[in-house]
């Protein structure tokens, strides 16, 4: 691929990343996966708990368009809204398509990236692990089912049941606890393990879990990273971050 930018560090592509305000895991995991000649540039945006009402969607779009406008000034080639729960809107491609059209820059959302990843892997029956509380888990189950997937089992850690002030705890979850959570949610016969939330630390577990359970593992940060690279014309393969990035 010829150089796209004159920037010393971003000559292949520049990526924009929008995260919730408390998120500290997304950037850490992307940094560990980023290939030579590719950089990413981050902006934080307020959480939007209501994405179902007309008013809630209008507030979300207002904030997204403002942040897209800021990141566009860095001449990024694509921008990701990297909030799983905040982007679980159906039709799943409606939000990224609208943002692409209104902001004139390629848009990716984490939830749309997850759906694309599962489809690329030909997975339909899912075992799902989340850090979320029951209300959000119910919303995620419905979102996945509306997109044609069967949720064999979904288990969350319950973080957020006491309010948004708990969300900082998601990034503090030990890897061992996440491995246990996957063991609790895994149903034999599942086509994939899905681990959601961009603030949930999962990158060091992906290859190990795939070897243990014999199915692909898709995570929010991994799927968003994959979708962003492919949207930017970067087709590098990565051997250590799961089947998705190794083969698709």
Secondary structure as the mmCIF struct_conf table of DSSP 4:
data_model
#
loop_
_struct_conf.conf_type_id
_struct_conf.id
_struct_conf.beg_label_comp_id
_struct_conf.beg_label_asym_id
_struct_conf.beg_label_seq_id
_struct_conf.end_label_comp_id
_struct_conf.end_label_asym_id
_struct_conf.end_label_seq_id
BEND BEND1 UNK A 8 UNK A 9
BEND BEND2 UNK A 11 UNK A 12
STRN STRN1 UNK A 13 UNK A 20
TURN_TY1_P TURN_TY1_P1 UNK A 21 UNK A 22
HELX_RH_AL_P HELX_RH_AL_P1 UNK A 25 UNK A 33
HELX_LH_PP_P HELX_LH_PP_P1 UNK A 34 UNK A 35
TURN_TY1_P TURN_TY1_P2 UNK A 36 UNK A 37
STRN STRN2 UNK A 38 UNK A 45
BEND BEND3 UNK A 49 UNK A 49
BEND BEND4 UNK A 52 UNK A 53
HELX_RH_AL_P HELX_RH_AL_P2 UNK A 54 UNK A 72
TURN_TY1_P TURN_TY1_P3 UNK A 73 UNK A 75
BEND BEND5 UNK A 77 UNK A 77
STRN STRN3 UNK A 78 UNK A 81
TURN_TY1_P TURN_TY1_P4 UNK A 84 UNK A 84
HELX_RH_3T_P HELX_RH_3T_P1 UNK A 85 UNK A 87
BEND BEND6 UNK A 90 UNK A 91
TURN_TY1_P TURN_TY1_P5 UNK A 92 UNK A 93
HELX_RH_AL_P HELX_RH_AL_P3 UNK A 94 UNK A 103
BEND BEND7 UNK A 104 UNK A 105
STRN STRN4 UNK A 106 UNK A 109
HELX_RH_AL_P HELX_RH_AL_P4 UNK A 110 UNK A 120
TURN_TY1_P TURN_TY1_P6 UNK A 121 UNK A 122
STRN STRN5 UNK A 125 UNK A 130
BEND BEND8 UNK A 131 UNK A 131
HELX_RH_AL_P HELX_RH_AL_P5 UNK A 134 UNK A 146
TURN_TY1_P TURN_TY1_P7 UNK A 147 UNK A 148
STRN STRN6 UNK A 150 UNK A 156
TURN_TY1_P TURN_TY1_P8 UNK A 159 UNK A 162
HELX_RH_3T_P HELX_RH_3T_P2 UNK A 164 UNK A 172
HELX_RH_AL_P HELX_RH_AL_P6 UNK A 175 UNK A 185
TURN_TY1_P TURN_TY1_P9 UNK A 188 UNK A 189
BEND BEND9 UNK A 191 UNK A 191
STRN STRN7 UNK A 192 UNK A 196
TURN_TY1_P TURN_TY1_P10 UNK A 198 UNK A 199
BEND BEND10 UNK A 200 UNK A 200
HELX_RH_3T_P HELX_RH_3T_P3 UNK A 203 UNK A 205
HELX_RH_AL_P HELX_RH_AL_P7 UNK A 206 UNK A 213
BEND BEND11 UNK A 214 UNK A 215
STRN STRN8 UNK A 216 UNK A 219
HELX_RH_AL_P HELX_RH_AL_P8 UNK A 220 UNK A 231
TURN_TY1_P TURN_TY1_P11 UNK A 232 UNK A 233
TURN_TY1_P TURN_TY1_P12 UNK A 239 UNK A 240
BEND BEND12 UNK A 241 UNK A 241
HELX_RH_AL_P HELX_RH_AL_P9 UNK A 243 UNK A 247
#
